Amino acid sequence: MKCLRKGKLQKGQKTEFCPADEDALYENHTVFASDMKFVPIGYQVHKYSEPIRPVYEDILIAKLRPGQEIEMELFCEKGIGKTHAKWSPVSTAFYRLVPHIEFTEPI
């Protein structure tokens, strides 16, 4: 999902930021749990008659600005905290920044 600006700004034109205007200024600026899509692999097509989905679809995952995009892969594994701490209900989430660097001149 990639965030895009709606309309064009004139050169040198500035906009006053108002959170209520985000929908008018940006396209795809919020990523919710409902935006995740289940893509079955192999036998999962037959195993799960209904697609897997989040319990609460209105959870905000990220807010984006023009030029930003988000790509994610999620893996689920069922377990209990008694077996291993990774299944503890107070686990953490993490992210990794992967910058895109371009050189304008040869070094």
N, C-alpha and C positions, 0 to 999 in steps of 0.2 A: 504494500500500500504506500503510495507516494502522495505527499501534500503538494497542492498546487494553489497558486494565487488566482482568485477570480477577477477577471478584468485586467486592465493594464494601468499602471501608474505613469503619469507624465514625468519626464526627466526633472529631477529636483523636487517633485511633489512628495510631501510627507503625510502620513496618516496618523491621526491620534488613535492610540490603542485603547479599545474598550472591549472587555471580555464578552459583552453582549453582542458585539458585531463580528465575532469570530466566524459564525456561519455565513455572514455576508461577504467576508474577506477571503476565506480559505475554503478549499475543497479537500475532503479527506483529512481534516486536521485532528480528528480524534480517532483512536483505535480502541474499540471495545471488545470484550470477550466474545460477543456475538459475531465479530468479524473473522474469527478463527474458523477454518473449514477442515473437516475430517476427510483425509484422503486415505482410503483403505489400501493396504499393501498385501498382496498374496491372498491367503485364506481368509483374511478379515472381511472380505466382501460377503462371504457365506456365513461367517461366525456371528457378525453383528447385523441383525435385521434392520435396526434403526441406527442412524449415524450417531457417533459419540459426540456429545456437546457439553458445554459448561453448564453447571447447575444454575448460576446466576449470569445472565447474558448482558446485564447492564454495568458490569465492572469495567472501569476505565483502565486501560493498560498503558497508554502513552498519549501525549499531545505532541503534534508535529507542527513544524513551520515550513514554508515553501522551500523546496529543494531537499527536504529530509524525507527519508523513507524507512520503513521497518520491514524486516524479513525475519521470520522465526520458524524454528522447527521444535516441536514439543514431543517428548517421549514420556509415556506413562508406564509405571510399574507398580503393581499393587503390593503392599506389605504393611507391617505394623511396627511401631516404634520399639516394641519389646525385642524384636529380631535385630534391628539395626537403627542407629540414630538418623540415618537418611530418611526414614519413614516417620520420623517424629512430627507431630502436627505443628511444631514451631520451627520448621525448616526455613532456610533463607532462599531468596531469589537473587540471581546475579545477571549482569549483562556485560558485554565486551564491545568496546568501541573499535571499529575497523575503519580507520581513516582512508580516504581516497586522495593520494598525493600526486600532483602532476607538476613537472618541472617545465617552466616556460622557455628556459635557455639550457643548452648543454653545459655540463659542469666540467 
